[in-house]
Amino acid sequence: MELPDGPRAPLAQDVPAPIAPEDAVVPERPLTLKLIIGYKFTKAPLVLFLAVLLTANPVGAEHMARVLAHELSEGGALLARLGAWLGMHMSRKDVHHAAFLAWGDGLLTTLEGVLLLRGHAWGEWIVVVALAALIPFEAISLERHPGPLKLVVLTLNLAIVGYLATRRWLERGRHRRSSAHR
């Protein structure tokens, strides 16, 4: 009904009710994606805690590394080599570099976890690009100084990049096919 002054204001019954969060259809995340999100939210606080320790007490961190190097050097042939290497490669400058890298890794991992949790396709692509950019450096590091932890990290990151990229690529194909049939 129009009033002489112009159109009437909408009444409550004219406005559709908002969709309650419990009514919204949220697709179930695959187990693999849940595991990746869990990995990100487990790794992030640990790395950020390390960053805080290295930043708050670099002298103590350097001292602990030297004590560890000394203990390792008395622990047999393999551990002695590791202890000697650690002793030669530990300085205050190295602690500052490690703190900087820990802050960057911890914050990036937190961001990746949040993006994956939000469930947007572009978030998955950002995680793919960020991890894929690190893979050559991890491979070079593994080649220069082989170690089981480096191998595990490289393998995990390759698997995550492969899984998320394949998932996004297949979803893109499904979306295109469904759009073409409309």
Secondary structure, 3 states (H helix, E strand, C coil): CCECCECCCCCHHHCCCCCCCCCCCCCCCCHHHHHHHHHHHHHHHHHHHHHHHHHHCHHHHHHHHHHHHHHHHCCCHHHHHHHHHHHHCCCHHHHHHHHHHHHHHHHHHHHHHHHHHHCCHHHHHHHHHHHHHHHHHHHHHHHHCCCHHHHHHHHHHHHHHHHHHHHHHHHHHHHHHHHHCC
